[in-house]
Amino acid sequence: MWLFFGWLAFVAIGQFAVWNDKIIPDTHGQSIPTMVTVSMGIVTVLLLMSWLLFFPPFPRRIPVAVGILLYLLVVGAFVGSIREVGYSGDMRPFVHFRWEPTVQERLQAYNAENSSAQGTAAVEIDWTPSIEDSPDFRGPHRDGVVASPVFSDDWSSTPPQELWRRPCGEGYAPFAVVGPAAITIEQRGPSEAIVSYDVDTGRENWVHEYPARFSETMGGVGPRAAPVIAGSDVYTIGGMGDMHCVDLSTGKPRWNVNILTANGLEKDGQPLNIVWAMSSAPLVLGDMVVVNAGGPVGNGLVAYSRADGAVLWKGEGLRDVQIGPGDINRAGYSSPELVTLGGEDQILIFDGVGLRSCSPATGDQLWFHAFEHGDSPGRVNVAQPLVVDWDRVFISASYTRGCDMLRVGKGEDGKWSVESVWTDKVKRNMRCKFSSPVLHEGYIYGLDEGFLTCLDVETGERKWKRDRATQYGHGQMLLTNGRIVLLSEFGDLVLIEPSSEGLKELARITALPGERTWNPLALARGRAYLRNHQEAVCLQLPLLPDATETALAPAEAPAQP
């Protein structure tokens, strides 16, 4: 008995310590405290059951041997009833039991009931995107700034209208939307599926499946990378590195290649993948599509011809790939983006080793800034680099890393240089884990280990950070018409007015069920296209009566000071 109560006292002290970052710094956000709490809870339950079995505070009614048998039967029955244990972004476990329908079963049942329904996509449709469509990842410049008609801040009197809702396959890709088609990539049984949904009804226009399945304990099953629409083409990258180009109208394949095996990134006959799957969206530049395959030392961009998938150039890290016994892929989880720095166009890629700039013409490296994790799991650079002005780039990552502001320049000798300009004191003020920040009027807004935070772009000073009462988890955000639209990890769609004075949440609705909504959101023509690992929904946002198209993404980089 005293042992049990001593354990309870230890638990109380331990919980106070792990949840107080003044005692134990939150170097990994809430992940470590959550794992400690869950572990302590499991041990406490087991100790309590053992105490009641062997040292009951009441007269024993059954023999110890029978009690042990019942104990084992109860524990065995509970464990045996579990089909899956998953984890949130902060390592909070959740359980799915065997009697619950699986995601695949829900999807199959839905499609069986709606087998006669057809979407509206057809070959005669003009696929030229409007400025309010969403053909690319996080907007035309991948900086989270998108164009949209102006919508109302008052969601109480005029709430968003649900246009359709349906089950979808697993995975964490967002939608790409042009005209009547919303494209995503998801897991369907043993296959990955590129799916075109009708924007008005949610019905399937077409599905293109191919055998591939990525699965790991923490994130679960399914592809991760955002699809991209360019002209009449759709480009996708699956979790195992399968890149496909298909026709936007029909889903018929044009060409495909596995970007890992085709570039010598394989080991023991299997693709040399990264821990949480290939997650980088393809980047379309003119007649080529650029992807991040990785490589043992990073620097692994590859450019393919859009016409036939022929290789146009390879990054230096892939030109002479030699895979040794201990080699791993250092691709990272961020996506390449075309930017202008120092007056010159360049491709930025935040790979598993750091931030590097490459020539769009040849793939050659222009400059590099190391930003690699020194501890396991390591190499988790996910957030998109954020170009601030003529010569500055903001980067951020989780798992003990933090953030930094880099100044990039080109000397008279033609060589590029890069340096950190923030002090060490402010470099832990934002640690973006799965999500990417946005820039608005001199301030950076991002999710620091799940808590919305505002930083001064000049100094890195934290203007404010929300507490656990207003945590959004590891969600995703976009910026449009002076408003942040945030999809939280818990499935809430939130409208926020960016302000350096504090959080100004204007509206919130619950949009999606499920334990982890990690998929980026898409906004197109006043609608929000949302999905997670089990369900998709389209919401018509309440527009102002005089709402018109508004282009917010800058057409070119800021002028040189």
C-alpha positions as CSV (number, residue, x, y, z in Angstrom):
1,M,0.0,0.0,0.0
2,W,2.7,2.4,1.0
3,L,4.6,1.6,-2.2
4,F,1.5,2.6,-4.2
5,F,1.0,5.9,-2.4
6,G,4.7,6.6,-2.7
7,W,4.4,6.1,-6.4
8,L,1.4,8.6,-6.5
9,A,3.5,11.2,-4.8
10,F,6.3,10.6,-7.3
11,V,3.8,11.0,-10.1
12,A,2.5,14.3,-8.7
13,I,6.1,15.7,-8.4
14,G,7.0,14.4,-11.8
15,Q,4.0,15.9,-13.6
16,F,4.7,19.3,-12.0
17,A,8.3,19.1,-13.3
18,V,7.7,17.9,-16.8
19,W,4.9,20.4,-17.5
20,N,6.8,23.4,-16.1
21,D,9.3,24.5,-18.7
22,K,11.1,26.6,-16.1
23,I,12.2,23.3,-14.4
24,I,12.6,21.1,-17.5
25,P,13.0,23.1,-20.8
26,D,10.5,22.1,-23.5
27,T,13.1,21.3,-26.1
28,H,10.7,19.0,-27.9
29,G,7.6,20.9,-27.2
30,Q,4.9,18.9,-25.5
31,S,6.0,15.5,-26.9
32,I,8.3,14.5,-24.0
33,P,5.8,15.7,-21.2
34,T,3.0,13.8,-23.0
35,M,5.0,10.6,-23.3
36,V,6.0,10.8,-19.6
37,T,2.4,11.5,-18.6
38,V,1.1,8.5,-20.6
39,S,3.8,6.2,-19.3
40,M,3.1,7.2,-15.7
41,G,-0.7,6.7,-16.2
42,I,-0.2,3.2,-17.6
43,V,2.1,2.2,-14.7
44,T,-0.3,3.7,-12.2
45,V,-3.2,1.7,-13.5
46,L,-1.1,-1.5,-13.5
47,L,0.1,-0.9,-9.9
48,L,-3.5,-0.1,-8.7
49,M,-4.8,-3.4,-10.3
50,S,-1.9,-5.3,-8.7
51,W,-2.5,-3.7,-5.3
52,L,-6.2,-4.6,-5.4
53,L,-5.3,-8.2,-6.5
54,F,-2.6,-9.0,-4.0
55,F,-3.2,-6.6,-1.1
56,P,-7.0,-5.8,-1.2
57,P,-8.2,-3.3,1.4
58,F,-11.4,-5.5,1.7
59,P,-12.0,-9.2,2.6
60,R,-10.7,-11.4,-0.2
61,R,-13.6,-13.0,-2.0
62,I,-11.7,-15.1,-4.6
63,P,-8.4,-17.0,-4.6
64,V,-5.3,-15.2,-5.8
65,A,-4.9,-17.7,-8.6
66,V,-8.4,-17.0,-9.9
67,G,-7.8,-13.2,-9.6
68,I,-4.6,-13.5,-11.6
69,L,-6.4,-15.4,-14.3
70,L,-9.2,-12.8,-14.4
71,Y,-6.5,-10.0,-14.4
72,L,-4.8,-11.6,-17.4
73,L,-8.1,-12.2,-19.2
74,V,-9.2,-8.6,-18.8
75,V,-5.9,-7.2,-19.9
76,G,-5.6,-9.7,-22.8
77,A,-9.2,-8.9,-24.0
78,F,-8.5,-5.2,-23.9
79,V,-5.2,-5.5,-25.8
80,G,-6.7,-7.9,-28.3
81,S,-9.6,-5.6,-29.1
82,I,-7.2,-2.9,-30.3
83,R,-6.7,-2.6,-34.0
84,E,-4.5,0.4,-34.1
85,V,-2.7,2.8,-31.8
86,G,-1.9,6.2,-33.3
87,Y,-0.3,9.4,-32.1
88,S,-1.0,13.1,-32.4
89,G,1.7,15.6,-33.2
90,D,2.5,15.9,-29.5
91,M,2.6,12.1,-29.0
92,R,-0.9,11.9,-27.5
93,P,-1.9,8.3,-28.1
94,F,-5.4,7.3,-29.5
95,V,-6.9,3.9,-29.9
96,H,-9.0,2.4,-32.7
97,F,-10.8,-0.8,-31.8
98,R,-11.4,-3.8,-34.0
99,W,-15.2,-3.3,-34.1
100,E,-14.9,0.3,-35.5
101,P,-15.1,0.5,-39.3
102,T,-11.7,1.3,-40.9
103,V,-11.1,4.3,-43.1
104,Q,-11.0,2.0,-46.1
105,E,-14.3,0.3,-45.1
106,R,-16.0,3.7,-44.7
107,L,-14.7,4.8,-48.1
108,Q,-15.8,1.6,-49.8
109,A,-19.3,1.8,-48.3
110,Y,-19.7,5.4,-49.4
111,N,-18.6,4.7,-52.9
112,A,-20.9,1.7,-53.1
113,E,-23.9,3.9,-52.1
114,N,-22.9,6.6,-54.6
115,S,-21.6,4.4,-57.4
116,S,-23.9,6.0,-60.0
117,A,-22.9,9.5,-59.2
118,Q,-20.6,11.2,-61.6
119,G,-18.6,14.4,-61.4
120,T,-18.5,17.2,-64.0
121,A,-14.9,17.1,-65.1
122,A,-14.7,16.6,-68.9
123,V,-12.2,17.0,-71.7
124,E,-13.9,20.1,-73.1
125,I,-13.3,22.2,-70.0
126,D,-10.9,25.1,-70.1
127,W,-8.4,24.3,-67.4
128,T,-6.8,27.8,-67.3
129,P,-6.8,28.6,-63.6
130,S,-8.2,31.9,-62.3
131,I,-6.3,33.9,-59.8
132,E,-8.6,32.5,-57.1
133,D,-7.9,28.9,-57.9
134,S,-5.3,26.8,-55.9
135,P,-3.2,24.8,-58.3
136,D,0.0,24.9,-56.3
137,F,1.2,24.2,-52.7
138,R,0.5,27.2,-50.3
139,G,-0.2,29.7,-53.1
140,P,1.7,30.7,-56.3
141,H,4.9,31.5,-54.4
142,R,4.6,28.8,-51.7
143,D,4.7,31.5,-49.0
144,G,1.1,30.9,-47.7
145,V,-0.3,34.0,-49.4
146,V,-3.3,33.3,-51.6
147,A,-5.9,35.3,-53.4
148,S,-9.5,35.2,-52.4
149,P,-12.7,37.2,-52.4
150,V,-13.2,39.1,-49.2
151,F,-15.2,37.1,-46.7
152,S,-17.1,38.1,-43.6
153,D,-15.5,38.1,-40.2
154,D,-18.8,37.3,-38.6
155,W,-19.3,33.5,-38.7
156,S,-21.9,33.6,-35.9
157,S,-24.7,35.2,-38.0
158,T,-23.4,34.0,-41.4
159,P,-21.5,30.7,-40.7
160,P,-19.6,28.8,-43.5
161,Q,-22.0,26.6,-45.5
162,E,-21.1,22.9,-45.9
163,L,-21.3,22.1,-49.6
164,W,-20.3,18.4,-49.3
165,R,-18.6,16.0,-46.9
166,R,-17.4,12.5,-47.6
167,P,-14.9,9.8,-46.5
168,C,-11.5,9.8,-48.2
169,G,-8.4,7.6,-48.1
170,E,-5.6,8.0,-45.6
171,G,-2.6,10.3,-46.0
172,Y,-1.7,14.0,-45.4
173,A,-1.8,15.6,-48.9
174,P,-3.9,18.7,-49.4
175,F,-6.2,19.5,-52.3
176,A,-5.1,21.3,-55.5
177,V,-8.1,23.0,-57.1
178,V,-8.7,24.4,-60.6
179,G,-12.1,25.0,-62.1
180,P,-14.4,22.1,-61.4
181,A,-11.7,19.7,-60.1
182,A,-10.2,19.2,-56.6
183,I,-7.2,16.9,-56.8
184,T,-5.6,15.0,-53.9
185,I,-3.6,11.8,-53.4
186,E,-4.6,9.2,-50.8
187,Q,-4.1,5.6,-49.7
188,R,-6.7,3.1,-50.8
189,G,-5.8,-0.4,-49.5
190,P,-2.5,-1.5,-51.1
191,S,-2.5,1.3,-53.6
192,E,-2.0,5.0,-53.7
193,A,-4.7,6.8,-55.5
194,I,-4.7,10.2,-57.3
195,V,-8.3,11.3,-57.1
196,S,-10.2,14.1,-58.8
197,Y,-13.3,15.3,-56.9
198,D,-16.1,17.5,-58.3
199,V,-15.9,20.8,-56.5
200,D,-19.7,21.2,-56.2
201,T,-20.7,17.7,-55.1
202,G,-17.6,15.9,-53.8
203,R,-18.2,13.1,-56.3
204,E,-15.3,11.3,-57.9
205,N,-14.5,12.5,-61.5
206,W,-11.8,9.9,-61.9
207,V,-9.3,7.8,-59.9
208,H,-5.8,6.7,-60.9
209,E,-4.4,4.0,-58.7
210,Y,-1.0,2.3,-58.6
211,P,0.6,-0.2,-56.1
212,A,2.4,1.6,-53.3
213,R,1.9,1.8,-49.6
214,F,3.9,3.7,-47.0
215,S,3.3,3.1,-43.3
216,E,5.1,4.0,-40.1
217,T,4.1,3.9,-36.4
218,M,3.8,7.6,-35.6
219,G,2.2,9.1,-38.7
220,G,0.4,6.1,-40.0
221,V,-0.4,5.2,-43.6
222,G,-0.5,7.1,-46.8
223,P,1.2,9.7,-49.1
224,R,2.2,13.1,-47.8
225,A,3.2,15.4,-50.7
226,A,0.9,18.0,-52.2
227,P,-0.3,17.5,-55.8
228,V,0.3,20.3,-58.3
229,I,-1.8,21.2,-61.3
230,A,0.0,22.8,-64.3
231,G,-2.0,23.3,-67.5
232,S,-3.7,20.1,-68.3
233,D,-1.2,18.1,-66.2
234,V,-1.4,16.8,-62.6
235,Y,1.9,16.0,-60.8
236,T,2.1,13.9,-57.7
237,I,4.8,12.2,-55.5
238,G,3.8,9.3,-53.4
239,G,5.1,8.2,-50.0
240,M,7.5,5.7,-51.6
241,G,8.9,8.1,-54.2
242,D,6.5,7.3,-57.1
243,M,6.1,10.4,-59.2
244,H,3.2,10.5,-61.7
245,C,2.1,12.8,-64.4
246,V,-1.6,12.3,-65.3
247,D,-4.1,14.1,-67.5
248,L,-6.2,16.6,-65.5
249,S,-9.4,15.8,-67.4
250,T,-9.3,12.0,-67.4
251,G,-6.6,10.8,-65.0
252,K,-5.0,8.9,-67.8
253,P,-1.2,8.5,-67.1
254,R,1.3,10.4,-69.2
255,W,4.5,9.1,-67.5
256,N,5.8,8.1,-64.2
257,V,9.2,7.5,-62.4
258,N,10.3,6.5,-58.9
259,I,12.5,9.4,-58.0
260,L,14.4,7.3,-55.5
261,T,15.3,4.1,-57.4
262,A,15.8,6.0,-60.7
263,N,18.5,8.2,-59.0
264,G,20.4,5.3,-57.4
265,L,18.8,5.9,-54.0
266,E,18.1,2.3,-53.0
267,K,19.4,-0.2,-50.5
268,D,19.0,-3.9,-50.5
269,G,16.7,-3.6,-53.5
270,Q,14.3,-1.2,-51.8
271,P,13.9,2.6,-52.2
272,L,16.1,4.5,-49.7
273,N,13.3,6.5,-48.2
274,I,13.3,9.0,-45.4
275,V,11.7,8.3,-41.9
276,W,8.3,9.8,-42.5
277,A,8.1,9.3,-46.3
278,M,8.8,11.5,-49.3
279,S,6.8,14.6,-48.6
280,S,8.1,17.3,-50.9
281,A,5.7,18.7,-53.5
282,P,7.0,18.9,-57.1
283,L,7.8,22.4,-58.5
284,V,6.8,23.2,-62.0
285,L,9.0,25.7,-63.8
286,G,8.2,26.3,-67.5
287,D,8.8,23.0,-69.3
288,M,10.3,21.2,-66.4
289,V,9.2,19.8,-63.0
290,V,11.7,19.9,-60.1
291,V,11.6,17.4,-57.3
292,N,13.6,16.7,-54.1
293,A,14.9,13.2,-54.2
294,G,17.5,13.8,-51.5
295,G,20.7,11.8,-51.4
296,P,23.3,10.7,-48.7
297,V,24.5,14.3,-48.3
298,G,21.4,16.2,-49.4
299,N,21.6,18.6,-52.4
300,G,19.4,16.2,-54.3
301,L,17.1,18.2,-56.6
302,V,16.2,16.6,-60.0
303,A,14.6,18.3,-63.0
304,Y,12.4,16.3,-65.3
305,S,10.9,17.2,-68.7
306,R,7.2,17.8,-68.4
307,A,6.7,16.3,-71.8
308,D,8.1,12.8,-71.2
309,G,9.8,12.6,-67.8
310,A,13.3,12.7,-69.2
311,V,16.0,13.9,-66.8
312,L,17.1,17.5,-67.6
313,W,19.6,18.0,-64.7
314,K,20.5,16.6,-61.3
315,G,21.8,18.3,-58.2
316,E,25.4,17.8,-57.2
317,G,24.4,15.4,-54.4
318,L,22.9,13.0,-56.9
319,R,25.4,13.1,-59.8
320,D,27.7,10.4,-58.4
321,V,25.5,8.6,-55.8
322,Q,27.4,5.9,-53.9
323,I,25.2,4.2,-51.2
324,G,27.3,2.7,-48.4
325,P,26.2,0.4,-45.6
326,G,25.5,3.3,-43.2
327,D,24.0,5.7,-45.7
328,I,20.6,7.3,-45.2
329,N,18.6,9.7,-47.3
330,R,18.7,13.4,-46.2
331,A,15.9,14.7,-48.3
332,G,14.0,16.6,-45.6
333,Y,10.3,17.3,-45.8
334,S,10.1,20.8,-47.2
335,S,9.2,21.6,-50.9
336,P,11.4,23.4,-53.4
337,E,10.3,27.0,-54.2
338,L,11.4,29.5,-56.8
339,V,12.4,32.8,-55.2
340,T,14.3,36.0,-56.1
341,L,17.2,36.9,-53.8
342,G,19.8,39.5,-54.5
343,G,18.0,40.2,-57.8
344,E,18.5,36.7,-59.1
345,D,16.0,33.8,-59.4
346,Q,17.0,30.7,-57.5
347,I,15.4,27.5,-56.1
348,L,15.4,27.2,-52.3
349,I,15.3,23.8,-50.8
350,F,15.2,23.1,-47.0
351,D,16.5,19.6,-47.0
352,G,17.6,17.3,-44.2
353,V,21.0,19.0,-43.9
354,G,20.1,22.7,-44.2
355,L,18.9,25.4,-46.5
356,R,20.5,25.6,-49.9
357,S,20.0,27.6,-53.0
358,C,20.3,26.1,-56.5
359,S,20.4,27.4,-60.0
360,P,17.1,26.8,-61.9
361,A,19.0,26.3,-65.1
362,T,21.5,23.6,-63.9
363,G,20.7,22.6,-60.4
364,D,24.2,23.7,-59.2
365,Q,24.4,24.9,-55.6
366,L,24.7,28.7,-55.2
367,W,24.9,28.8,-51.4
368,F,24.2,26.7,-48.3
369,H,23.4,27.2,-44.6
370,A,23.7,24.1,-42.4
371,F,20.6,23.5,-40.2
372,E,20.8,19.8,-39.2
373,H,19.5,18.3,-36.0
374,G,22.1,16.8,-33.7
375,D,19.7,14.3,-32.1
376,S,17.3,11.6,-33.1
377,P,15.0,11.6,-35.1
378,G,17.0,14.4,-36.9
379,R,16.8,16.0,-40.3
380,V,13.2,17.1,-39.7
381,N,13.1,20.3,-41.7
382,V,9.5,20.7,-42.8
383,A,8.5,24.4,-42.8
384,Q,8.8,26.3,-46.0
385,P,11.6,29.0,-46.1
386,L,10.1,32.4,-45.9
387,V,11.7,35.2,-48.1
388,V,11.3,38.4,-46.1
389,D,12.8,41.0,-48.5
390,W,15.6,41.6,-51.0
391,D,18.3,39.6,-49.1
392,R,16.7,37.9,-46.1
393,V,15.2,34.4,-45.5
394,F,13.5,33.1,-42.4
395,I,13.8,29.4,-41.5
396,S,12.4,27.3,-38.6
397,A,12.3,23.7,-37.4
398,S,11.4,21.7,-34.4
399,Y,13.2,19.0,-32.4
400,T,15.6,21.4,-30.5
401,R,16.4,23.5,-33.6
402,G,14.4,26.8,-33.4
403,C,14.6,29.5,-36.1
404,D,16.9,31.9,-37.8
405,M,17.0,34.9,-40.1
406,L,19.6,34.6,-42.8
407,R,21.1,37.4,-45.0
408,V,22.2,36.4,-48.4
409,G,24.5,38.3,-50.7
410,K,26.6,38.1,-53.8
411,G,30.1,39.6,-53.8
412,E,32.0,41.3,-56.6
413,D,33.7,38.0,-57.3
414,G,30.4,36.4,-58.1
415,K,30.4,34.2,-55.1
416,W,27.4,34.0,-52.8
417,S,27.5,34.3,-49.0
418,V,25.0,33.6,-46.3
419,E,25.1,34.6,-42.6
420,S,22.8,34.5,-39.6
421,V,21.7,37.9,-38.4
422,W,19.6,37.1,-35.3
423,T,21.1,36.6,-31.8
424,D,21.2,33.2,-30.1
425,K,18.7,34.6,-27.6
426,V,15.8,34.8,-30.0
427,K,16.6,31.7,-32.1
428,R,14.3,29.5,-30.0
429,N,11.3,31.8,-30.3
430,M,9.6,29.8,-33.0
431,R,9.9,26.0,-33.7
432,C,7.7,25.1,-36.6
433,K,7.1,21.3,-36.6
434,F,4.7,20.4,-39.3
435,S,3.4,23.8,-40.3
436,S,4.8,26.8,-42.2
437,P,4.7,30.4,-41.0
438,V,3.4,33.5,-42.9
439,L,4.6,37.1,-43.0
440,H,2.3,40.1,-42.6
441,E,3.2,43.7,-42.2
442,G,6.6,43.2,-40.6
443,Y,5.6,40.3,-38.3
444,I,6.0,36.5,-38.7
445,Y,3.1,34.3,-37.5
446,G,3.7,30.6,-37.0
447,L,2.9,27.7,-34.7
448,D,5.7,27.3,-32.2
449,E,5.3,23.6,-31.2
450,G,1.5,24.1,-31.6
451,F,1.1,27.5,-30.0
452,L,0.5,30.5,-32.3
453,T,3.3,33.0,-32.0
454,C,4.2,36.4,-33.4
455,L,7.8,37.5,-34.0
456,D,9.2,40.9,-35.0
457,V,10.8,40.3,-38.4
458,E,13.7,42.7,-37.7
459,T,14.8,41.4,-34.3
460,G,13.3,38.0,-33.8
461,E,11.7,39.3,-30.6
462,R,8.6,37.4,-29.5
463,K,5.7,39.8,-29.4
464,W,3.3,37.2,-28.0
465,K,2.7,33.4,-27.7
466,R,-0.6,31.8,-26.8
467,D,-0.9,29.5,-23.9
468,R,-2.4,26.0,-23.7
469,A,-5.9,27.4,-23.5
470,T,-5.8,28.5,-27.1
471,Q,-3.5,25.8,-28.5
472,Y,-4.1,25.0,-32.2
473,G,-1.8,22.0,-32.3
474,H,0.3,21.2,-35.3
475,G,-2.1,22.7,-37.8
476,Q,-1.7,24.7,-41.1
477,M,-2.4,28.3,-42.1
478,L,-2.8,30.6,-45.1
479,L,-3.0,34.3,-45.4
480,T,-5.5,36.1,-47.5
481,N,-7.0,39.7,-47.5
482,G,-5.3,40.5,-44.2
483,R,-6.7,37.5,-42.4
484,I,-5.1,34.2,-41.3
485,V,-7.2,31.1,-42.0
486,L,-5.9,28.3,-39.8
487,L,-6.9,24.7,-39.8
488,S,-6.0,23.3,-36.4
489,E,-4.7,19.8,-35.7
490,F,-8.0,19.2,-33.9
491,G,-10.1,19.9,-37.0
492,D,-11.2,23.5,-36.2
493,L,-11.2,26.1,-39.0
494,V,-10.2,29.4,-37.4
495,L,-10.3,33.0,-38.7
496,I,-7.6,35.3,-37.1
497,E,-6.8,38.9,-37.5
498,P,-2.9,39.2,-37.5
499,S,-1.8,41.7,-34.9
500,S,1.4,42.3,-33.0
501,E,-0.6,43.2,-29.9
502,G,-2.0,39.7,-29.3
503,L,-4.2,36.9,-30.6
504,K,-7.3,38.2,-32.2
505,E,-9.4,35.2,-33.0
506,L,-12.5,36.3,-35.0
507,A,-14.3,33.1,-35.7
508,R,-14.0,29.3,-35.3
509,I,-16.0,26.3,-36.4
510,T,-15.3,22.5,-36.0
511,A,-14.8,21.3,-39.6
512,L,-13.3,17.8,-39.4
513,P,-13.4,14.8,-37.0
514,G,-10.4,12.7,-36.3
515,E,-7.4,12.8,-34.0
516,R,-4.9,14.5,-36.3
517,T,-5.6,17.0,-39.0
518,W,-2.2,17.6,-40.5
519,N,-3.2,18.2,-44.1
520,P,-2.6,21.7,-45.4
521,L,-5.8,23.6,-46.4
522,A,-6.7,25.0,-49.8
523,L,-8.7,28.1,-50.5
524,A,-10.3,28.5,-54.0
525,R,-12.9,31.0,-55.1
526,G,-14.2,31.7,-51.6
527,R,-14.3,28.0,-50.6
528,A,-12.2,26.1,-48.1
529,Y,-11.2,22.6,-49.2
530,L,-10.2,20.6,-46.1
531,R,-9.3,17.0,-45.5
532,N,-7.4,14.8,-43.0
533,H,-6.6,11.1,-42.8
534,Q,-10.2,10.0,-43.0
535,E,-12.6,12.7,-44.2
536,A,-12.9,15.6,-46.7
537,V,-15.2,18.6,-46.6
538,C,-15.8,21.7,-48.7
539,L,-17.1,24.8,-47.0
540,Q,-18.4,27.9,-48.7
541,L,-17.0,30.8,-46.7
542,P,-19.4,33.8,-46.1
543,L,-18.5,36.4,-48.6
544,L,-19.1,40.1,-48.2
545,P,-21.8,41.5,-50.6
546,D,-19.2,43.4,-52.7
547,A,-16.5,40.7,-52.5
548,T,-14.2,40.8,-55.5
549,E,-11.1,38.9,-56.6
550,T,-8.0,40.2,-54.7
551,A,-4.5,39.2,-55.7
552,L,-2.3,39.2,-52.7
553,A,0.8,37.3,-53.8
554,P,3.5,39.6,-54.9
555,A,4.4,39.4,-58.6
556,E,8.1,39.9,-57.9
557,A,10.6,40.3,-55.1
558,P,10.8,43.6,-53.2
559,A,13.1,46.2,-54.8
560,Q,16.6,46.5,-53.6
561,P,17.0,49.0,-50.8
